[in-house]
Amino acid sequence: MGIGDRISRVIKTNLNDMAGNFKYGESTAFLAGGAATGAVVSQTVGGMGLAAAGTAIGIGAPHLIATGAVTGMAAYGTKKGIENQDPLVLGAAGLGVVGGAGVSATVGNMGLLAAGSGFSIGMAPVVAAGAVVGLGAYGLLRLLNEGQDTNDPNKVIESLN
């Protein structure tokens, strides 16, 4: 048997093992809860807009649902980071903070228009939003790697025989 066949068998075994150990319950609840919250905010507040750099962009239901889903993943990532005492969660949040500060410094002051009034958005809310995006990325990483925590190297070696 050639090396290509063996590598293919190892990859198939790992994918099958990962798919078999994938747990949808908790992470799906966080993701769906965040998306539902975004839908409720969209329904309650109505049309919104973001004004920045001399222009304005409309924010509708899809944008708020996606924002809610990212926030749900951030909550899931924070929970998993605390449970596992993983220092990577601080790195993800820190990288998000740096990204948020970069966006705020590049774009400048912004404003959120909602429910007939406007609110100023300075650097602090954009930095906080960057941290949420970083934590959301960490939550997605934990979700995708969740099944690999129980992988048994002996299964891979057995698949080669």
C-alpha positions as CSV (number, residue, x, y, z in Angstrom):
1,M,0.0,0.0,0.0
2,G,1.4,3.4,-1.0
3,I,2.0,6.4,1.3
4,G,-0.9,8.2,-0.3
5,D,-3.4,5.5,0.6
6,R,-2.1,5.5,4.2
7,I,-2.4,9.2,4.6
8,S,-5.9,9.1,3.1
9,R,-6.9,6.4,5.6
10,V,-5.5,8.5,8.5
11,I,-7.4,11.6,7.4
12,K,-10.7,9.6,6.9
13,T,-10.3,8.1,10.4
14,N,-9.7,11.4,12.0
15,L,-12.6,13.1,10.2
16,N,-15.0,10.2,11.1
17,D,-13.8,10.3,14.7
18,M,-14.3,14.1,14.9
19,A,-17.8,13.9,13.3
20,G,-18.7,11.1,15.8
21,N,-17.6,13.1,18.8
22,F,-19.0,16.5,17.7
23,K,-21.4,17.9,20.3
24,Y,-24.0,20.3,19.1
25,G,-26.0,21.0,22.3
26,E,-24.3,23.7,24.3
27,S,-22.6,25.6,21.4
28,T,-25.8,25.6,19.3
29,A,-27.8,27.0,22.2
30,F,-25.3,30.0,22.5
31,L,-25.3,30.6,18.8
32,A,-29.1,30.3,18.4
33,G,-29.7,32.4,21.5
34,G,-27.5,35.2,20.2
35,A,-29.1,35.1,16.7
36,A,-32.6,35.2,18.3
37,T,-31.6,38.1,20.5
38,G,-30.4,40.0,17.4
39,A,-33.7,39.3,15.7
40,V,-35.6,40.5,18.7
41,V,-33.5,43.7,18.8
42,S,-34.1,44.3,15.1
43,Q,-37.9,43.8,15.6
44,T,-38.1,46.0,18.7
45,V,-35.9,48.9,17.6
46,G,-36.6,48.8,13.8
47,G,-34.4,50.3,11.2
48,M,-31.0,51.6,12.2
49,G,-28.1,53.3,10.5
50,L,-24.4,53.8,11.1
51,A,-22.9,57.1,10.1
52,A,-19.2,57.4,9.7
53,A,-16.7,59.4,7.6
54,G,-19.4,61.5,5.9
55,T,-21.6,58.6,4.8
56,A,-24.3,56.4,6.4
57,I,-25.1,52.7,6.1
58,G,-28.4,51.0,6.9
59,I,-28.4,48.3,9.4
60,G,-31.2,45.8,9.0
61,A,-32.3,42.5,10.5
62,P,-29.6,40.3,8.8
63,H,-26.9,42.5,10.2
64,L,-28.3,42.3,13.8
65,I,-28.9,38.6,13.6
66,A,-25.3,38.0,12.5
67,T,-24.1,40.4,15.2
68,G,-26.1,38.4,17.8
69,A,-24.7,35.1,16.5
70,V,-21.1,36.5,16.9
71,T,-22.0,37.7,20.4
72,G,-23.4,34.2,21.2
73,M,-20.2,32.6,20.0
74,A,-18.2,35.1,22.1
75,A,-20.2,34.1,25.2
76,Y,-19.6,30.4,24.4
77,G,-15.9,31.1,23.9
78,T,-15.7,33.0,27.2
79,K,-17.4,30.2,29.0
80,K,-15.1,27.6,27.5
81,G,-12.0,29.7,28.2
82,I,-12.9,30.0,31.8
83,E,-13.8,26.3,32.2
84,N,-10.6,25.2,30.6
85,Q,-8.5,28.0,32.0
86,D,-7.1,28.6,28.5
87,P,-4.8,31.6,28.2
88,L,-5.6,31.7,24.5
89,V,-8.9,33.4,25.3
90,L,-7.1,36.4,26.6
91,G,-5.0,36.5,23.4
92,A,-8.1,36.4,21.2
93,A,-9.7,39.2,23.2
94,G,-6.5,41.2,23.1
95,L,-6.2,40.8,19.3
96,G,-9.8,41.9,18.9
97,V,-9.1,45.0,21.1
98,V,-6.2,45.9,18.8
99,G,-8.4,45.4,15.7
100,G,-11.2,47.5,17.2
101,A,-8.7,50.3,18.1
102,G,-7.3,50.1,14.6
103,V,-10.8,50.4,13.0
104,S,-11.7,53.3,15.3
105,A,-8.4,55.1,14.6
106,T,-8.9,54.6,10.8
107,V,-12.5,55.5,10.5
108,G,-12.8,58.1,13.2
109,N,-15.9,59.1,15.2
110,M,-19.1,57.3,14.3
111,G,-22.7,57.6,15.1
112,L,-25.6,55.1,15.5
113,L,-29.0,56.3,14.3
114,A,-31.9,54.4,15.8
115,A,-35.5,55.0,16.9
116,G,-35.5,58.6,15.7
117,S,-32.3,59.7,17.5
118,G,-28.6,59.4,17.2
119,F,-25.8,58.3,19.5
120,S,-22.1,59.1,19.3
121,I,-19.7,56.1,19.1
122,G,-16.2,56.9,20.2
123,M,-13.2,54.6,20.5
124,A,-14.3,52.6,23.6
125,P,-17.4,51.0,22.1
126,V,-15.5,50.0,18.9
127,V,-12.7,48.5,21.0
128,A,-15.2,46.6,23.0
129,A,-16.8,45.4,19.8
130,G,-13.4,44.2,18.6
131,A,-13.0,42.2,21.8
132,V,-16.3,40.6,21.2
133,V,-15.3,39.7,17.7
134,G,-12.0,38.2,19.0
135,L,-13.9,36.2,21.6
136,G,-16.3,35.1,18.9
137,A,-13.5,33.8,16.8
138,Y,-12.1,31.9,19.9
139,G,-15.6,30.5,20.5
140,L,-15.8,29.2,16.9
141,L,-12.3,27.7,17.3
142,R,-13.5,25.9,20.5
143,L,-16.6,24.7,18.7
144,L,-14.6,23.3,15.8
145,N,-12.0,21.7,18.0
146,E,-14.5,20.3,20.5
147,G,-14.6,16.8,19.0
148,Q,-10.8,16.6,18.8
149,D,-10.4,16.7,22.6
150,T,-11.4,13.0,22.9
151,N,-9.4,11.7,19.9
152,D,-7.4,8.6,20.7
153,P,-4.1,8.3,18.9
154,N,-4.4,4.5,19.1
155,K,-7.3,4.6,16.7
156,V,-5.2,6.3,14.1
157,I,-2.4,3.7,14.6
158,E,-5.0,0.9,14.4
159,S,-6.4,2.3,11.1
160,L,-2.9,1.9,9.5
161,N,-2.9,-1.9,10.1
